[in-house]
């Protein structure tokens, strides 16, 4: 089914408008993520004195992976893969993020604070509980 072209655009102009809208959506999501990550306070501790263990089956206490936090192209791919494989987004989305990180390793670094440089490497382990 073909959509009606009420704007009088050529197919090339229409495709360009679609690309611009997609780029604007990606930039908006990027800015939302940067502002979200920039406002977060990270705590760090060298000791485990307050650690009380996991206790019981912690898989029931974990939240479901929110695929909507991913960029639009990765989100669509992750949702389609989850549906295709009939698995939880918590199994697919982290693997997709890890593969994405693999593509940018040694090309980009993260500087959370002045003088602190972290590589963009990401290590992941997906565990399936029966």
ChimeraX attribute file (.defattr): number of C-alpha atoms within 10 A of each C-alpha:
attribute: neighborCount
match mode: 1-to-1
recipient: residues
	/A:1	3
	/A:2	4
	/A:3	5
	/A:4	7
	/A:5	10
	/A:6	6
	/A:7	7
	/A:8	9
	/A:9	11
	/A:10	10
	/A:11	10
	/A:12	9
	/A:13	11
	/A:14	14
	/A:15	12
	/A:16	12
	/A:17	13
	/A:18	12
	/A:19	12
	/A:20	12
	/A:21	12
	/A:22	14
	/A:23	13
	/A:24	12
	/A:25	14
	/A:26	15
	/A:27	13
	/A:28	13
	/A:29	16
	/A:30	14
	/A:31	12
	/A:32	13
	/A:33	15
	/A:34	11
	/A:35	11
	/A:36	10
	/A:37	11
	/A:38	10
	/A:39	9
	/A:40	8
	/A:41	7
	/A:42	6
	/A:43	5
	/A:44	6
	/A:45	6
	/A:46	5
	/A:47	7
	/A:48	8
	/A:49	7
	/A:50	6
	/A:51	7
	/A:52	7
	/A:53	7
	/A:54	9
	/A:55	6
	/A:56	8
	/A:57	8
	/A:58	8
	/A:59	11
	/A:60	8
	/A:61	9
	/A:62	8
	/A:63	8
	/A:64	11
	/A:65	14
	/A:66	11
	/A:67	18
	/A:68	12
	/A:69	12
	/A:70	17
	/A:71	16
	/A:72	16
	/A:73	10
	/A:74	17
	/A:75	17
	/A:76	14
	/A:77	14
	/A:78	24
	/A:79	17
	/A:80	14
	/A:81	17
	/A:82	17
	/A:83	12
	/A:84	9
	/A:85	9
	/A:86	9
	/A:87	12
	/A:88	14
	/A:89	19
	/A:90	18
	/A:91	16
	/A:92	20
	/A:93	22
	/A:94	19
	/A:95	17
	/A:96	17
	/A:97	16
	/A:98	15
	/A:99	14
	/A:100	14
	/A:101	16
	/A:102	15
	/A:103	12
	/A:104	13
	/A:105	13
	/A:106	11
	/A:107	9
	/A:108	12
	/A:109	13
	/A:110	11
	/A:111	11
	/A:112	10
	/A:113	8
	/A:114	6
	/A:115	6
	/A:116	8
	/A:117	11
	/A:118	11
	/A:119	13
	/A:120	16
	/A:121	16
	/A:122	13
	/A:123	11
	/A:124	10
	/A:125	9
	/A:126	10
	/A:127	8
	/A:128	8
	/A:129	5
	/A:130	3
